[in-house]
Amino acid sequence: MVVKTITITELAYDSLATAKSEDESFSTAILRLTKKRSLLDSFGLMKGKEGEDFERAIREGRREHAKLKLTRDKRLWG
């Protein structure tokens, strides 16, 4: 196996050491933490009232965005 030596700040090292599990190597932790994730990986993370509040905020934001878009379009196109 080829290995590379990298230089990181002490703060970055401490952060990585905290993020990795006790039985995990730094290489494995870096691969896990930098893995590209799908949006579906987040499905179900927020449940109950927290999830409902978040969903409501998204819907309200979308409604507000649609209103602003209509207003802008009317000004631009008459």
SERO-4910 file (N, C-alpha, C, O; in steps of 0.05 Angstrom, whole numbers):
BEGIN
 pado doro    nc1    nc2    nc3   cac1   cac2   cac3    cc1    cc2    cc3    oc1    oc2    oc3
  Met    A     17    -23      0      0      0      0     18     25      0     37     27     16
  Val    A     11     44    -18     26     69    -19     15     87      2     -9     89      6
  Val    A     33    101     16     24    120     36     35    148     29     55    150     16
  Lys    A     21    168     38     28    196     34     29    210     61     14    203     79
  Thr    A     48    228     64     50    244     88     38    271     82     44    284     62
  Ile    A     20    280    100      8    306     97     14    323    122     19    312    144
  Thr    A     12    349    119     16    367    142    -11    381    147    -23    392    129
  Ile    A    -20    379    172    -45    393    180    -40    408    205    -21    402    220
  Thr    A    -57    428    210    -54    443    235    -62    426    259    -75    405    256
  Glu    A    -53    434    282    -60    420    307    -91    420    311   -102    400    320
  Leu    A   -103    442    304   -132    445    306   -146    424    288   -165    411    296
  Ala    A   -136    422    263   -147    402    244   -143    374    255   -161    357    253
  Tyr    A   -120    368    265   -114    342    277   -133    336    300   -144    314    301
  Asp    A   -136    355    318   -154    351    341   -183    346    332   -197    329    343
  Ser    A   -191    361    311   -218    357    301   -222    329    289   -242    316    293
  Leu    A   -202    321    273   -203    294    261   -202    272    282   -216    252    280
  Ala    A   -185    276    302   -183    256    323   -209    253    339   -216    231    347
  Thr    A   -223    275    342   -249    275    356   -270    261    339   -287    247    349
  Ala    A   -269    266    313   -289    255    294   -286    225    289   -305    212    282
  Lys    A   -262    215    292   -258    187    286   -265    170    310   -262    178    333
  Ser    A   -274    145    305   -280    127    327   -254    115    338   -233    116    325
  Glu    A   -256    104    362   -232     93    375   -218     72    359   -193     70    359
  Asp    A   -233     55    346   -221     33    331   -217     39    301   -213     21    285
  Glu    A   -219     64    293   -218     73    265   -191     86    260   -181    102    277
  Ser    A   -178     80    238   -154     93    231   -160    121    220   -182    127    213
  Phe    A   -140    138    220   -143    165    209   -151    164    180   -168    179    171
  Ser    A   -139    145    165   -145    143    136   -174    135    132   -188    146    115
  Thr    A   -184    116    148   -212    108    146   -230    130    154   -251    134    141
  Ala    A   -223    145    174   -240    168    183   -241    189    161   -262    200    156
  Ile    A   -218    195    149   -218    215    127   -236    206    104   -251    222     93
  Leu    A   -234    181     96   -250    170     75   -280    171     82   -297    178     65
  Arg    A   -286    165    107   -315    165    115   -325    194    115   -348    199    106
  Leu    A   -309    212    126   -318    240    128   -320    255    102   -334    275     99
  Thr    A   -305    246     82   -304    260     56   -320    246     35   -320    254     12
  Lys    A   -334    224     43   -350    208     24   -372    226     13   -386    240     28
  Lys    A   -376    224    -13   -398    239    -26   -424    225    -17   -427    201    -19
  Arg    A   -443    242     -7   -468    230      3   -491    239    -15   -491    260    -27
  Ser    A   -511    222    -15   -536    228    -29   -554    243    -10   -553    240     14
  Leu    A   -572    259    -21   -592    272     -5   -609    252     10   -619    257     32
  Leu    A   -613    228     -2   -629    208     11   -617    198     37   -631    186     54
  Asp    A   -590    201     40   -577    193     65   -589    209     89   -587    200    112
  Ser    A   -600    232     84   -611    249    105   -640    243    111   -651    253    131
  Phe    A   -652    226     95   -681    220     99   -686    209    127   -672    190    136
  Gly    A   -705    221    141   -713    211    167   -696    222    191   -701    214    213
  Leu    A   -677    239    186   -661    250    207   -677    268    226   -672    267    251
  Met    A   -695    283    215   -712    301    232   -739    288    234   -753    284    214
  Lys    A   -747    283    258   -773    270    263   -790    288    282   -780    306    295
  Gly    A   -815    282    282   -833    295    301   -836    325    296   -836    333    273
  Lys    A   -838    340    317   -842    369    315   -819    383    300   -824    401    284
  Glu    A   -795    374    305   -772    387    292   -774    383    262   -770    403    247
  Gly    A   -780    359    253   -783    354    224   -807    370    212   -805    380    190
  Glu    A   -829    371    227   -852    385    217   -847    415    215   -855    428    196
  Asp    A   -833    426    235   -826    455    234   -807    461    211   -810    481    198
  Phe    A   -788    443    206   -769    447    184   -784    446    157   -779    462    140
  Glu    A   -802    426    154   -817    424    130   -834    448    125   -836    458    103
  Arg    A   -847    458    147   -864    482    145   -848    506    136   -856    522    120
  Ala    A   -824    509    148   -806    532    141   -798    530    111   -797    551     98
  Ile    A   -793    506    101   -786    503     73   -809    511     55   -806    525     36
  Arg    A   -833    501     62   -857    508     46   -862    538     46   -868    549     25
  Glu    A   -860    551     69   -864    580     71   -843    594     54   -849    614     41
  Gly    A   -818    585     56   -797    598     40   -802    595     10   -797    614     -5
  Arg    A   -812    572      2   -819    568    -27   -842    586    -36   -841    597    -57
  Arg    A   -862    588    -18   -884    606    -25   -875    635    -28   -882    649    -47
  Glu    A   -858    644     -9   -848    671     -9   -831    675    -34   -832    696    -47
  His    A   -815    656    -41   -798    658    -65   -816    660    -90   -810    676   -108
  Ala    A   -837    644    -91   -855    645   -114   -868    673   -116   -871    684   -138
  Lys    A   -876    685    -94   -888    711    -94   -868    732   -104   -875    749   -121
  Leu    A   -844    731    -94   -823    750   -103   -817    747   -132   -813    767   -146
  Lys    A   -817    722   -142   -812    717   -170   -835    729   -187   -829    742   -208
  Leu    A   -860    726   -179   -882    738   -193   -880    768   -194   -884    780   -215
  Thr    A   -874    780   -171   -871    809   -170   -849    818   -189   -852    838   -203
  Arg    A   -826    805   -188   -804    812   -205   -811    809   -235   -806    827   -251
  Asp    A   -824    787   -241   -832    782   -269   -852    803   -279   -850    811   -302
  Lys    A   -870    811   -262   -890    832   -270   -876    858   -276   -882    872   -295
  Arg    A   -856    865   -259   -841    889   -263   -824    888   -289   -822    908   -304
  Leu    A   -813    865   -294   -796    862   -318   -812    860   -344   -805    872   -364
  Trp    A   -834    845   -343   -849    838   -368   -876    852   -370   -890    849   -390
  Gly    A   -884    866   -349   -909    881   -350   -933    867   -343   -955    878   -343
***
